[in-house]
Amino acid sequence: MSIINNINKVFDHRIRLGIMSVLMVNEYADFNMLKELLGATDGNLASHTKALENAEYIKVEKQFIGRKPNTRYSTTTLGEHEFKKHIEALEKLINKQ
């Protein structure tokens, strides 16, 4: 099987790559944290988190902190597995192994 087959199209946008990168090293991140770290607009971040959620790569938890709504995200086991596979494929491609 070709290395390129392990490159996952779901992660082909820098915002999605960023979301997954943040979530791989943090137990969870909320919407505002991701927005700030990635320099994304509300709409842009919302559409990319939705795409990752639809692929079942992230979990979404909505809650209230005081009276303010808070949305936080974490990776799923599938998401972690697929992201690691994607990064390994990119590394192999870069290193031409």
C-alpha positions as CSV (number, residue, x, y, z in Angstrom):
1,M,0.0,0.0,0.0
2,S,1.2,3.5,-0.9
3,I,2.1,6.0,1.8
4,I,-0.2,8.5,0.2
5,N,-3.2,6.2,1.1
6,N,-2.7,7.0,4.8
7,I,-3.0,10.7,4.2
8,N,-6.5,11.6,5.5
9,K,-8.5,14.1,3.5
10,V,-10.4,15.1,6.6
11,F,-7.2,16.7,8.0
12,D,-6.3,18.6,4.7
13,H,-7.3,22.0,6.1
14,R,-4.9,23.9,8.4
15,I,-7.8,24.6,10.9
16,R,-8.7,20.9,11.2
17,L,-5.0,20.0,11.5
18,G,-4.7,22.6,14.2
19,I,-7.8,21.5,16.1
20,M,-6.5,17.9,16.2
21,S,-3.0,19.0,17.1
22,V,-4.3,20.9,20.1
23,L,-6.6,18.1,21.2
24,M,-3.9,15.5,20.9
25,V,-1.8,17.2,23.6
26,N,-4.7,18.4,25.8
27,E,-7.5,16.4,27.4
28,Y,-9.9,18.9,25.9
29,A,-10.2,22.4,24.6
30,D,-13.1,24.8,24.5
31,F,-14.3,26.8,21.6
32,N,-12.7,30.1,22.7
33,M,-9.4,28.4,23.4
34,L,-9.3,26.8,19.9
35,K,-10.5,30.1,18.3
36,E,-7.7,32.0,20.0
37,L,-4.9,29.4,19.4
38,L,-5.8,29.0,15.7
39,G,-6.8,32.5,14.8
40,A,-10.1,31.3,13.4
41,T,-13.4,33.1,13.1
42,D,-16.5,31.7,14.9
43,G,-18.0,30.5,11.7
44,N,-14.9,29.0,10.3
45,L,-14.1,27.1,13.5
46,A,-17.7,25.9,13.9
47,S,-17.7,24.4,10.4
48,H,-14.4,22.6,10.9
49,T,-15.3,21.2,14.3
50,K,-18.5,20.0,12.8
51,A,-16.6,18.2,10.0
52,L,-14.4,16.5,12.6
53,E,-17.4,15.6,14.7
54,N,-19.3,14.2,11.7
55,A,-16.2,12.0,11.0
56,E,-16.4,10.9,14.6
57,Y,-12.8,12.1,15.3
58,I,-13.9,14.5,18.1
59,K,-16.5,14.6,20.8
60,V,-18.5,17.7,21.6
61,E,-19.7,18.5,25.1
62,K,-22.0,21.4,25.7
63,Q,-22.5,22.8,29.2
64,F,-23.1,26.0,31.0
65,I,-20.5,27.7,33.2
66,G,-22.6,30.0,35.3
67,R,-25.0,31.4,32.8
68,K,-22.7,31.2,29.8
69,P,-22.8,28.4,27.3
70,N,-19.5,26.5,26.9
71,T,-18.6,24.0,24.2
72,R,-15.6,21.8,24.7
73,Y,-14.0,19.3,22.4
74,S,-11.9,16.2,22.9
75,T,-10.6,13.5,20.6
76,T,-12.2,10.1,20.2
77,T,-10.2,6.9,20.1
78,L,-10.9,6.7,16.3
79,G,-9.8,10.4,15.9
80,E,-6.5,9.8,17.8
81,H,-5.8,6.7,15.7
82,E,-6.5,8.3,12.4
83,F,-4.6,11.5,13.2
84,K,-1.5,9.5,14.3
85,K,-1.7,7.5,11.0
86,H,-2.0,10.8,9.0
87,I,1.0,12.3,10.8
88,E,3.1,9.2,10.3
89,A,2.2,9.1,6.6
90,L,3.2,12.8,6.2
91,E,6.5,12.1,8.0
92,K,7.2,9.1,5.7
93,L,6.4,11.2,2.7
94,I,8.7,14.0,3.8
95,N,11.5,11.6,4.7
96,K,10.8,9.5,1.5
97,Q,10.9,6.2,3.3
